[in-house]
Amino acid sequence: MGMSVGGSKAKVQPDMNVTPLVDVVLVLLIIFMVLAPVVSEAFYVQVPPKDDTDKQLDAVNDAKQPLVLSVHQDGKVDVNSVDIDRNELATRLHRMFNARPDNVLYLDGHDEVPFRHVLTAIDEAREGSASPIVMITKKLE
C-alpha cells in the first residue's frame, strides 16, 4: 500500500502491489513448462484381436440376406451358420443389427429341440434388440 505525502488533506490512496502476483504467475509458468513433456507422453495399450467369429459374422451380415437364428437340439445356437456362444448371443446380435436397416430376426428351432432352449434364445434375441422375431415353420401339405 502506498500513500501520497503532501498537503494538509492527506488521503490514503490504495495501490495494488503486483510484484507477488507476478512472482506467483512466473512460478506457475515454470512448473507447467517442466511438466508439459511428462504429461504429453503417450500411453501404449494393447487391444485384444478380434476373434474369427467376429470376422465370420461380418462376412454373413449382408443387409440383403435375412438373419436366421438356428437353435440346435443340444442347445447350441448359430446365426446364418456361424456358431455363437450363448453368453455372447445378445451382444453379437446387437452389433449385427446396428449394421442393418431393420431388426428382423428369423428363428429356426430344429424338430426335437427342447422348448426351453428356444425360449432362452428368444429372450437373448430380444436383449440383442431383435424385433420382430419371426418363427420359421414348415409348410403344411
Buried (B, 14 or more C-beta within 10 A) or exposed (E): EEEEEEEEEEEEEEEEEEEEEEEEEEEEEEEEEEEEEEEEEEEEEEEEEEEEBEEBBBEBBEEEEBBBBBBBEEBBBBBBEBEBEBEBBBEBBBBBBEEBEEBBBBBBBEEEBEEEBBEBBBEBBBEBBBEEBEEEEEEEE
